[in-house]
Amino acid sequence: MNQAIVFRPSTKNGTLAKPEPNRRLTSVLCRHGQALHYVRPGSRYRRDQADGTAETAEIVEIYRDPAGIPHFRYEVTFEKPYHLPTREGSHVLAAHSFFERFEGAVEDQLAAH
């Protein structure tokens, strides 16, 4: 099953926090397949394309939509062999769709945790 499962932060008394629509989040823990992702603004994920282009997404903001589903606003940078990196504008995807597109965290980010 390749669904993103989102774990909400606990409240002080140990119960799960209720989802609040349109609420910005400082971080979120997501499971996609067998992988667990701790996502926060500044987290970077990469996707390598068949033509050698590397697409890197940097999380700018995390928020819940009115249905309580977490979404990521992110900036994209494309790096092609023998070209300067190209920065593209903001994009928004739900957590599940984001992890369908981007496989894993950028290496230097993994070492920082």
ZIQUI-V843410 format. One record per residue. N is the residue number from 1. RES is the residue in one small letter. PSI is psi in radians with two decimals (NA if undefined). BURIAL is I if it has 24 or more other ideal C-beta (glycine too) atoms within 12 Angstrom, else O. Layout:
n:N res:RES psi:PSI burial:BURIAL
n:N res:RES psi:PSI burial:BURIAL
This chain:
n:1 res:m psi:2.12 burial:O
n:2 res:n psi:0.90 burial:O
n:3 res:q psi:2.53 burial:O
n:4 res:a psi:2.12 burial:I
n:5 res:i psi:2.20 burial:O
n:6 res:v psi:2.26 burial:I
n:7 res:f psi:2.15 burial:O
n:8 res:r psi:2.63 burial:O
n:9 res:p psi:2.59 burial:O
n:10 res:s psi:2.70 burial:O
n:11 res:t psi:3.09 burial:O
n:12 res:k psi:-0.56 burial:O
n:13 res:n psi:0.11 burial:O
n:14 res:g psi:-0.08 burial:O
n:15 res:t psi:2.80 burial:O
n:16 res:l psi:2.48 burial:O
n:17 res:a psi:2.49 burial:O
n:18 res:k psi:2.44 burial:O
n:19 res:p psi:2.38 burial:O
n:20 res:e psi:2.05 burial:O
n:21 res:p psi:2.56 burial:O
n:22 res:n psi:0.51 burial:O
n:23 res:r psi:2.30 burial:O
n:24 res:r psi:2.50 burial:O
n:25 res:l psi:2.56 burial:I
n:26 res:t psi:-0.45 burial:O
n:27 res:s psi:2.91 burial:I
n:28 res:v psi:2.55 burial:I
n:29 res:l psi:2.12 burial:I
n:30 res:c psi:2.50 burial:I
n:31 res:r psi:2.28 burial:O
n:32 res:h psi:1.95 burial:I
n:33 res:g psi:-2.19 burial:O
n:34 res:q psi:-0.17 burial:O
n:35 res:a psi:2.47 burial:O
n:36 res:l psi:2.30 burial:O
n:37 res:h psi:2.18 burial:I
n:38 res:y psi:1.94 burial:I
n:39 res:v psi:2.34 burial:I
n:40 res:r psi:2.84 burial:I
n:41 res:p psi:2.35 burial:O
n:42 res:g psi:-0.31 burial:I
n:43 res:s psi:2.49 burial:I
n:44 res:r psi:2.42 burial:I
n:45 res:y psi:2.65 burial:I
n:46 res:r psi:2.62 burial:I
n:47 res:r psi:2.18 burial:I
n:48 res:d psi:2.27 burial:O
n:49 res:q psi:2.84 burial:O
n:50 res:a psi:-0.53 burial:O
n:51 res:d psi:0.12 burial:O
n:52 res:g psi:-0.02 burial:O
n:53 res:t psi:2.34 burial:O
n:54 res:a psi:2.17 burial:I
n:55 res:e psi:2.05 burial:I
n:56 res:t psi:2.25 burial:I
n:57 res:a psi:2.26 burial:I
n:58 res:e psi:2.14 burial:I
n:59 res:i psi:2.24 burial:I
n:60 res:v psi:-0.68 burial:O
n:61 res:e psi:2.55 burial:I
n:62 res:i psi:2.29 burial:I
n:63 res:y psi:2.84 burial:I
n:64 res:r psi:2.45 burial:I
n:65 res:d psi:3.11 burial:O
n:66 res:p psi:-0.40 burial:O
n:67 res:a psi:-0.02 burial:O
n:68 res:g psi:0.10 burial:O
n:69 res:i psi:2.24 burial:I
n:70 res:p psi:2.43 burial:I
n:71 res:h psi:2.63 burial:I
n:72 res:f psi:2.26 burial:I
n:73 res:r psi:2.25 burial:I
n:74 res:y psi:2.73 burial:I
n:75 res:e psi:2.49 burial:I
n:76 res:v psi:2.41 burial:I
n:77 res:t psi:2.30 burial:I
n:78 res:f psi:2.30 burial:O
n:79 res:e psi:2.05 burial:O
n:80 res:k psi:2.59 burial:O
n:81 res:p psi:2.34 burial:O
n:82 res:y psi:0.36 burial:O
n:83 res:h psi:2.71 burial:O
n:84 res:l psi:2.60 burial:O
n:85 res:p psi:2.49 burial:O
n:86 res:t psi:2.16 burial:O
n:87 res:r psi:2.28 burial:O
n:88 res:e psi:2.90 burial:O
n:89 res:g psi:-3.00 burial:O
n:90 res:s psi:2.58 burial:O
n:91 res:h psi:2.76 burial:I
n:92 res:v psi:2.30 burial:O
n:93 res:l psi:2.61 burial:I
n:94 res:a psi:2.70 burial:I
n:95 res:a psi:-0.82 burial:I
n:96 res:h psi:-0.84 burial:I
n:97 res:s psi:-0.66 burial:O
n:98 res:f psi:-0.81 burial:I
n:99 res:f psi:-0.29 burial:I
n:100 res:e psi:-0.57 burial:O
n:101 res:r psi:-0.74 burial:I
n:102 res:f psi:2.15 burial:I
n:103 res:e psi:-0.86 burial:O
n:104 res:g psi:2.96 burial:I
n:105 res:a psi:2.63 burial:I
n:106 res:v psi:2.45 burial:I
n:107 res:e psi:-0.86 burial:O
n:108 res:d psi:-0.43 burial:O
n:109 res:q psi:-0.67 burial:O
n:110 res:l psi:-0.65 burial:O
n:111 res:a psi:-0.45 burial:O
n:112 res:a psi:-0.35 burial:O
n:113 res:h psi:NA burial:O
